[in-house]
């Protein structure tokens, strides 16, 4: 594909990355700020989400309304959110408006107004989002699953906890933003149609004066227990389970990704076929690879009825374990095609590429080209996947259920 990754590290440590996409007239950019859920102090779960909303409620010489109008006037399709390590904010837009957009985001990051009057609506919006999870048990069960699977604070909810959110004050939250908005640890990415020399000059002008700071060190605590049931008198049981696997830096990473594709890569994959189609045990089932910099796992969700919950769980565990017994060339190729198809779709989106570039650099310290990823997928074979599965057996499952009935997890 002939990709070239633009890269520049500023004197204070901030990293700029870019990938030109000459077939588009749009551009996407993003700032990764080292202020994610795990970085917040104990007792402040959800503070990063409040900050993410609050900083857009006035910045520089613009109040809430004026900033909103300025962003809308550039035709931005805003994106962002909170993960374990970072707050990410960015947008996709017409390439000609990139400079003006970066200027606004510079004020949002460096000069947010963070007024008391705008704090309450920002906090309430986050609280409402947490409460809304009760209407989305599939999403809730996976959040609770990651809380127990990863050691604290890595497993801390990226959405927030109502009790801790209610105790947040403007003074405390303002201090958290000031302490964690560290430009020297930020990653800026851009993908699409752009001039990297111009972007570099502008970012240097905005953020170059910020001093260099060291990264915060997290104190890693214990994991949660093996099983948690959340009582809910609905008509379904929502099952989430997760098992440890290799990290993205491991040489078996692509073998694991292909293995997950065999479990859950479409209607021909094992979980869909064995759990839903053959036995009719559930209305939804699927698995995916999930990774942090420090750890990784394969997460699986199934939605079923109370009378079928136990069998659903048992069959899923059996399919995980049975994968190492043998795989066919046909299902291997199907999984590889699925992975490469998603890669091609990603390559056509400037927003997806900007996000992928940032994630790669944070996780790996470098950016993989699409050709490299495709080649690594192609290298996997029946033997390499089976060897990987036998070396990295699926075990130590962490399980969370939501519904009217518990299950036995062994």
C-alpha positions in Angstrom: 0.0 0.0 0.0 3.1 2.2 0.1 2.2 3.9 3.4 4.4 6.5 5.0 4.0 7.5 8.6 4.9 11.1 9.5 6.4 11.4 12.9 7.8 14.2 15.1 8.7 14.3 18.7 8.7 17.7 20.3 11.5 18.8 22.7 9.1 18.5 25.6 8.2 14.9 24.6 4.8 15.4 22.9 4.5 13.1 19.9 2.9 14.0 16.5 2.0 11.3 14.1 0.3 11.4 10.7 -0.7 9.3 7.7 -1.5 10.8 4.4 -4.6 9.5 2.5 -4.4 11.1 -0.9 -7.7 9.7 -2.1 -9.8 11.7 0.4 -10.7 15.4 0.8 -11.3 15.0 4.6 -9.0 14.8 7.5 -9.3 13.4 11.1 -7.2 14.3 14.1 -7.1 13.3 17.7 -5.4 14.2 21.0 -4.6 11.4 23.5 -4.4 13.0 26.9 -2.9 11.0 29.8 -6.0 11.4 32.0 -7.9 8.1 31.7 -10.0 6.3 34.3 -7.1 4.5 35.9 -5.1 7.7 36.2 -7.8 9.4 38.4 -7.3 9.1 42.2 -9.2 6.6 44.3 -12.7 7.7 44.9 -12.9 9.8 41.7 -14.3 7.2 39.3 -16.0 9.1 36.5 -14.0 12.3 36.9 -12.4 11.8 33.5 -15.8 11.7 31.9 -16.9 14.9 33.6 -13.7 16.6 32.5 -14.2 15.4 28.9 -17.5 17.2 28.8 -16.6 20.2 30.9 -13.7 21.3 28.8 -16.0 21.8 25.8 -18.2 24.2 27.8 -16.1 27.3 27.2 -12.4 27.8 26.4 -10.1 30.7 25.7 -12.1 33.8 24.9 -15.2 31.8 24.1 -18.0 30.9 26.4 -20.1 27.7 26.1 -22.3 29.0 23.3 -19.6 30.7 21.4 -17.3 27.6 21.5 -20.1 25.4 20.4 -20.9 27.7 17.5 -17.3 27.9 16.5 -16.9 24.1 16.4 -20.2 23.6 14.5 -19.2 26.3 12.1 -16.2 24.2 11.0 -18.4 21.2 10.3 -16.7 19.0 12.8 -17.8 15.4 13.4 -16.6 15.2 16.9 -15.3 12.0 18.5 -13.6 11.0 21.7 -14.1 9.3 25.0 -12.4 7.9 28.1 -10.5 4.7 28.3 -8.2 3.2 31.0 -5.2 5.4 30.2 -6.5 8.3 28.2 -9.0 10.9 27.5 -9.2 11.1 23.7 -10.7 14.1 21.9 -10.8 14.8 18.2 -12.8 15.2 15.0 -13.2 14.6 11.3 -13.8 17.5 9.0 -13.1 19.0 5.6 -9.4 19.3 5.2 -9.4 23.1 4.6 -10.6 23.7 8.2 -7.9 21.7 9.9 -5.8 24.6 11.1 -8.8 26.4 12.6 -10.0 23.2 14.4 -6.6 22.6 15.9 -6.5 26.2 17.2 -9.8 25.6 18.9 -8.7 22.3 20.4 -5.6 24.0 21.6 -7.7 26.4 23.7 -9.9 23.5 24.9 -6.9 21.6 26.2 -4.7 24.5 27.4 -7.3 27.2 28.3 -10.6 25.5 29.3 -12.7 27.9 31.3 -14.1 25.2 33.7 -16.6 27.5 35.3 -18.6 26.4 38.3 -21.8 27.2 36.4 -21.0 24.6 33.7 -19.7 21.9 36.1 -23.1 20.8 37.3 -24.6 20.0 33.9 -21.4 18.3 32.8 -21.5 16.1 36.0 -25.2 15.4 35.6 -24.8 14.3 32.0 -22.3 11.6 33.2 -24.4 10.5 36.1 -27.4 10.1 33.7 -25.2 8.0 31.4 -24.3 5.6 34.3 -28.0 5.3 35.3 -28.8 4.6 31.7 -26.7 1.4 31.8 -29.6 -0.2 33.6 -31.5 0.0 30.3 -28.6 -1.5 28.5 -27.6 -4.7 30.4 -25.4 -6.0 27.6 -23.1 -3.0 27.9 -23.3 -3.0 31.7 -22.3 -6.6 32.1 -19.2 -6.1 30.0 -18.2 -3.0 32.0 -18.6 -4.9 35.2 -16.7 -7.8 33.7 -13.6 -5.7 32.9 -13.8 -4.3 36.4 -13.2 -7.7 37.9 -11.0 -9.2 35.2 -8.3 -6.5 35.2 -6.5 -5.6 38.5 -7.3 -2.3 40.0 -7.1 0.5 38.9 -6.8 -0.9 35.4 -10.3 -2.4 35.7 -11.9 0.8 36.9 -15.1 1.7 35.1 -14.5 4.0 32.2 -18.1 5.2 32.6 -18.1 6.1 36.3 -19.7 5.2 39.7 -22.7 7.3 40.8 -21.7 7.6 44.4 -18.2 8.8 43.5 -19.5 11.2 40.8 -22.0 12.8 43.2 -19.1 13.7 45.6 -17.1 15.5 42.9 -16.7 19.2 43.3 -15.7 21.9 40.8 -12.5 22.6 42.8 -11.4 18.9 42.9 -12.2 18.2 39.3 -10.5 21.4 38.1 -7.4 20.3 40.0 -7.6 16.8 38.4 -7.7 18.4 35.0 -4.7 20.6 35.7 -2.7 17.8 37.1 -3.3 15.4 34.3 -3.5 17.5 31.1 0.2 17.1 30.5 1.2 18.1 27.0 4.6 16.4 27.2 2.8 13.0 27.5 0.2 13.7 24.8 0.0 12.0 21.5 -1.5 13.9 18.5 -2.5 12.1 15.4 -3.8 13.2 12.0 -4.9 11.1 9.0 -6.3 12.1 5.6 -5.4 15.2 3.6 -3.0 17.4 5.5 0.4 19.2 5.3 2.5 17.7 8.1 5.0 20.6 8.0 2.2 23.1 8.7 0.6 20.9 11.3 3.9 20.4 13.1 4.6 24.2 13.1 1.1 24.9 14.5 1.3 22.2 17.3 4.8 23.4 18.2 3.4 26.9 18.6 0.5 25.8 20.7 2.1 23.2 23.0 5.8 23.7 22.7 6.1 25.9 25.7 4.8 23.3 28.1 7.4 21.8 30.2 8.4 18.1 30.2 6.8 16.0 32.9 7.3 12.4 33.9 4.5 9.9 33.4 2.5 8.9 36.5 3.2 5.4 37.9 0.1 3.3 38.7 0.0 1.2 41.8 -1.5 -2.1 40.6 -3.8 -3.8 43.1 -5.7 -7.1 43.2 -8.2 -8.5 40.7 -11.8 -9.0 41.6 -13.3 -12.4 42.4 -14.0 -15.1 39.9 -17.8 -14.6 39.7 -20.3 -11.9 40.4 -24.1 -12.0 39.9 -26.1 -8.8 39.7 -29.7 -9.4 40.5 -32.2 -8.1 37.9 -35.8 -9.3 37.5 -35.8 -9.0 33.7 -36.7 -11.8 31.3 -33.1 -12.4 30.2 -29.8 -13.5 31.7 -26.8 -11.5 30.4 -23.5 -13.5 30.6 -20.1 -11.9 30.4 -16.9 -14.0 30.7 -13.3 -13.2 30.1 -10.0 -15.2 30.1 -6.4 -14.0 29.9 -4.5 -14.1 26.7 -1.3 -12.7 25.1 -0.7 -8.9 24.8 -0.4 -7.0 21.5 3.4 -7.1 21.9 3.6 -10.9 22.0 4.7 -12.9 19.0 1.5 -15.0 19.2 -0.7 -11.9 19.0 -1.9 -12.6 15.4 -2.4 -16.3 16.2 -4.7 -15.3 19.0 -6.6 -12.8 16.8 -7.2 -15.5 14.2 -8.3 -17.9 16.9 -10.9 -15.3 18.2 -12.1 -15.0 14.6 -12.7 -18.7 14.5 -14.7 -18.5 17.7 -16.7 -15.4 16.7 -16.0 -14.2 13.2 -19.5 -14.4 11.7 -22.3 -16.9 11.2 -19.9 -19.7 10.4 -17.9 -19.2 13.5 -18.0 -21.8 16.4 -19.9 -19.8 19.0 -22.7 -18.8 16.7 -22.9 -22.2 15.2 -22.7 -24.3 18.3 -24.5 -22.1 20.9 -27.1 -20.4 18.8 -27.8 -22.3 15.6 -27.5 -26.0 16.7 -28.9 -25.7 20.2 -30.9 -22.5 20.1 -29.6 -21.5 23.5 -29.3 -17.7 23.1 -30.3 -14.8 20.9 -26.9 -13.2 20.9 -23.3 -14.5 21.4 -19.9 -13.2 20.4 -16.3 -12.9 21.5 -13.6 -10.3 21.0 -10.0 -9.6 21.8 -9.6 -6.8 24.4 -6.3 -5.3 25.4 -4.7 -2.8 27.7 -1.0 -1.9 27.6 -0.5 -4.0 30.7 -2.7 -7.0 30.1 -5.2 -8.6 27.6 -8.1 -11.0 27.5 -10.7 -12.6 25.3 -14.2 -11.4 26.3 -17.4 -13.1 25.5 -21.0 -12.1 25.8 -24.2 -14.1 25.6 -27.8 -13.1 26.1 -30.2 -15.9 26.9 -33.2 -16.9 29.0 -33.0 -18.0 32.7 -33.8 -21.7 31.9 -31.0 -21.8 29.3 -28.4 -19.7 31.1 -26.4 -22.6 32.6 -26.3 -24.6 29.5 -25.3 -21.6 27.5 -22.4 -20.9 29.8 -21.3 -24.5 29.8 -21.3 -24.8 26.0 -19.4 -21.5 25.6 -16.6 -22.8 27.9 -16.5 -26.0 26.0 -16.1 -24.3 22.7 -13.2 -22.2 24.1 -11.5 -25.3 25.4 -12.3 -27.4 22.3 -10.5 -25.0 19.9 -7.1 -26.3 20.9 -8.2 -29.9 19.9 -8.1 -29.1 16.2 -9.1 -26.5 13.6 -9.6 -26.8 9.9 -7.9 -25.0 7.1 -11.4 -23.7 6.0 -12.2 -22.0 9.2 -8.6 -20.6 9.5 -9.0 -19.0 6.0 -12.5 -17.7 6.9 -11.1 -16.0 10.1 -8.1 -14.5 8.2 -10.4 -13.1 5.5 -12.6 -11.5 8.2 -9.6 -9.9 9.9 -8.3 -8.5 6.6 -11.7 -7.3 5.6 -12.0 -5.2 8.8 -8.5 -3.9 8.1 -9.5 -2.8 4.6 -12.6 -1.0 5.9 -10.4 0.7 8.6 -8.0 1.9 5.9 -10.7 3.8 4.1 -11.7 5.9 7.2 -9.5 8.8 8.2 -11.0 8.7 11.7 -10.2 5.0 12.1 -6.7 5.4 10.9 -6.0 8.4 13.2 -7.3 6.3 16.2 -5.3 3.2 15.2 -2.1 5.2 14.8 -2.4 6.6 18.3 -3.2 3.3 19.8 -0.3 1.6 18.0 2.2 4.2 19.2 1.0 4.0 22.8 0.9 0.2 22.9 4.0 -0.6 20.8 6.1 2.6 20.6 5.7 2.6 16.9 3.0 2.5 14.2 2.3 -0.6 12.1 1.5 -0.1 8.5 -1.5 -1.9 7.1 0.8 -4.0 4.9 2.6 -5.2 7.9 -0.6 -6.2 9.7 -1.9 -8.0 6.6 1.4 -9.9 6.1 1.4 -11.0 9.8 -2.2 -12.3 9.4 -1.2 -14.2 6.2 1.7 -15.9 8.1 -0.6 -17.6 10.5 -1.3 -21.3 9.8 -3.2 -24.2 11.3 0.0 -25.3 13.1 0.9 -21.8 14.4 -2.6 -21.2 15.8 -2.8 -24.6 17.4 0.7 -24.3 18.9 -0.4 -20.9 20.3 -3.6 -22.3 21.8 -1.8 -25.2 23.4 0.8 -22.9 25.0 -1.9 -20.4 26.1 -4.8 -22.5 27.4 -8.0 -20.8 28.1 -8.4 -20.9 31.8 -9.1 -18.7 34.9 -12.4 -17.4 33.5 -13.8 -14.3 35.2 -17.6 -14.3 34.9 -20.4 -11.7 35.5 -24.1 -12.2 35.1 -27.1 -9.9 35.2 -30.5 -11.3 35.5 -33.0 -13.2 37.7 -30.9 -16.3 38.1 -27.3 -17.2 39.0 -25.2 -19.8 37.2 -22.6 -22.2 38.5 -19.1 -21.4 37.2 -17.2 -24.3 38.7 
